[in-house]
Amino acid sequence: MAAAKNIKFFRILVQTLAVTAAIFLAACAAPQSKSSKESDPVVADAPGQTSEPDVIDTYEGDGMELPLDGSSLDAWDTSMARVKRHSTEASYTTLENAIDYLLVYDLEVRRDKETLAAKLDGLTGYEVVARVKWRKPPPGKGNAVKNADDAGIIDT
């Protein structure tokens, strides 16, 4: 009797999984709707609209030496993208960390990215990183020494 109930349960489970898989595949295979620009070529080629030309960037130096544009958030994002294109991953990550640090710990900014961008306008990536006063432990009080001191307290 119990075996019959188990067989019936597994049969229902398999049928449920099959129906769920069929619904999932049908949803994935459904054609995606196009945006209005893609579906209507007349709107995209209207005479009153002009498309922005592609930016040709011929800079071949260190991206951290490029000045950041803080006049607006769009200009900030564009200049940060340009710095990223011409920087190593490590130096760009350091710049991002410095900006995040300043967003939190600069009391004039108060976590407002637009205010920070205006404050850093015209500075290079190196100058932004130099503004950050990374907190360092006092000499001899790194994690290894501190953990050893804590262990000495427990042993006594």
N, C-alpha and C positions, 0 to 999 in steps of 0.2 A: 504494500500500500504506500509506504514512504517512498519507495523507488519510483512509483508512478507519479507521485506529486513532484519529485525532483525532476523527472523527465518533462513534465508539463511546464514547470517553472523555467527550465533551460530553453524549452521550445519558445516560450513567450519572450524570454530575454533575447534570444537570437533574432526573433521577428522584430522586436523593438529596435535593436541595433541596426538591422537591415533597413528599416523605414527611416531611421535617423540619418544613416549614411546616404540614402537616396535623396532626402530633403537637402542635406548639406551639399551634395554634388549638384543638385538642380540649382541651388542658390549660387554656387560658384560658376556655373556655366551660363547663367543669365547674362545677357549683354549689358554692359555698363552704359549709363547715359553719358552723353558728351556734354561739355560745357557749351554755353551759348556762342563763344568765340570759335570753337571747333565745328559746331554744327551749322553755323550760318556764315558762309564766306563773305557775304555782302557787308555784314557788320564789321568784320575784321579789316576789310579793305576800304572803309569809308574814307572819303577825301578829307574830312575834318580831323581825322585821327592820324597821328604819326607814331611810329614805333621807335623805341629807343635804340640807337646803334649799339653794337657790341663794343665793349670797352677793350681797347688794345693796351695791354700793360707791358711796357718794354723795360721796366725796372729790373736790374740784375744785381742787386746788392742784398744786404742783410735786411730782412723785413722789420727787425726791431729798431732800425734807424729811420723808419718812415714816420712822419708826424701823424698823429691821430686827429681826426676831424670831429670835434664835439659840438658842431653848430646845431645838429639835430640828431635824433636817435637813428634815423635812416642813414645819415652821413657817418655816424659812429659805426654802425654795423658794416657799412661798405668799407670803411678804412680798416676795421678789424679783419674783414675778409681778405683785404689786400695784404695786411701784415701776415696773416696765416699762410697765404700763398707763397710768401718769400722767406718764411722763417722755418727753422727746424721745429719738430713737434715738441721737443723739450722746452725750448725757449718760449714758444707760443703758450704752452701750458703754464709756464711760470708767469707770463703776462696775465693770463686769465685768472690765475690764483691771486695775483696782486690786485687785480680789479675787484675780485670778490672780497678780498680782505678789506680794501678801501670802502666798499659798499657797506660793510658791517661796522668797521671801527673808525671811520672818519665821521666825526660828530657833526660837521657842517653838512655832510651829504644826507644823512639820515635815511639811508637805504633807497635813495631816489637815483635811479640810473641816469636820468636826464641831467640832474644837477652834477653828478660825478663826471659825465661826459663833457659838460661845459667847463668844469674845473680842470680837466685834463686836456682840454683843447690845445693842439699845437705841440704837445709833448711827444717824444718818441717812446717806444716800448721800454727802452732801457731807463729813461727818466721816470716812467711810471713805476717800474720795479724798484728804482732807487728811493722813491718816496715812501715805500713800505718799510716800516721798522719791524722786521720779523722778530718775534719774541724768542730769545735764546735763553737757555738755562744758565745760571751763573757757573763759573768755572768749577769743575769738580762735583757738580750736582746734576749730572746727566742721569738718565734712567738706570744705568748700570750701578752707579754709586748710590743712588737713592734706594734701589731695590736691595742692595747689600746692607745699607743702614737699617732698612725695615726688617731684614732678616736678622740682624744683630739684636734688635729690640725684642723680637719674638724668642730668640734663643736664651735671653737672660731671665 
